[in-house]
Amino acid sequence: MSPFLGEVFGTMILIIFGAGVVAGVVLKGTKAENGGWIVITMAWGLGVALGVYAVGEISGAHLNPAVTIGFALIGEFPWSDVPAYITAQLIGAFIGASLIFCQYYAHFKKTEEVGPKLAVFSTDPAIKHTPSNYFSEVLGTFVLVIGLLFIGANEFTEGLNPLIVGFLIIAIGLSLGGTTGYAINPARDLGPRIAHAVLPIPRKGSSNWGYAWIPIAGPVIGGGLGALMYAALFEGVIYSALWIFIGLFFVVLLISFQLHKNNIRLHKNRKVYHNPKEQKA
C-alpha cells in the first residue's frame, strides 16, 4: 500500500468510528441513542488509535491536514508531499462518512430534526460565537499537535504509541471539545460536510457552509502554532514561520470579531423587520 492510500484508508477508519458513534448517539431509534458525550469522545479516540495502528508504518498516519502542515513547518515532513496527503485525507473522510450514511440510512429516515443529521457529518458550536468558536479550534489543535510531538519524544513499550494518541484525543474531547465538537482536523469536518451536501439524506437541511471555515482555519493555524512552539520551546529552534502564524492567528481573530458583530447586526435587523411595533419605535 502506498502512503497516499494509507492516508485514505486510515482517515476512512477514523471517520467510520467517529461519525459512526455520533450517528448512534444522536439519530432516532438506534440502540445507542442518547449515549452521551463520554461515549462519543471514547469512540473518536479509539477510532484515531485504530487508524494509526492501521497505517502508521505506511504513511506515518497523519490523518489530519493540520498535522501534515504542522510537521512540514518544522521540517518533519516534506512540503512536496503535503498536497497529496491532504487530498488523501479528504477522500478518506468522504468515503468514511458515506459508509456511515449507508450504515444508518433507516435511522436518518426516522430522524425528523435536521441538526442531528448534520452533526453526524460535521461540527457545529454549542453556542454560536465566532471568535470563541475559532479560538476553541485553534487551542484544541494546538494541544493535539504539540501533544503528538511530546508523545513522539518519549519512548513507550513497542506498539503503545497509537493508543497513547487515542487517549490524547479523548482528553481533548473531554476537556476542550464541548464548545465546538472539536473538529481539530480540517479533513474530518470538510470531507463529511461535502458528503452531507451531496448524499441523498432524507430531509437533511443545510450543510451550514457559513460555519465551515472555522474548522478549517482554526485547526490549520492551531496545528502550525503547536508545531512551531514545540520547536521553539523544546528544541531551541525559532522558525520565521512562528511569527507569521502568530500574526495570522490575531488577524483571523480580529476578522472573527467583525463577523460576529455583523451577525448580531443582521439578527437585530431581521428582528426589527419582522416586528412592526419595534420598527415604529
Secondary structure, 3 states (H helix, E strand, C coil): CCHHHHHHHHHHHHHHHHHHHHHHHHCCCCCCCCCCHHHHHHHHHHHHHHHHHHHHHHHCCCCCHHHHHHHHHCCCCCHHHHHHHHHHHHHHHHHHHHHHHHHCHHHHHHCCCHHHHHHHHCCCCCCCCHHHHHHHHHHHHHHHHHHHHHHHCCCCCCCCHHHHHHHHHHHHHHHHCCCCCCCCCHHHHHHHHHHHHHCCCCCCCCCCCCCCCHHHHHHHHHHHHHHHHHHHHHCCCCCHHHHHHHHHHHHHHHHHHHHHHHHHHHHHHHHHHCCHHHHHC
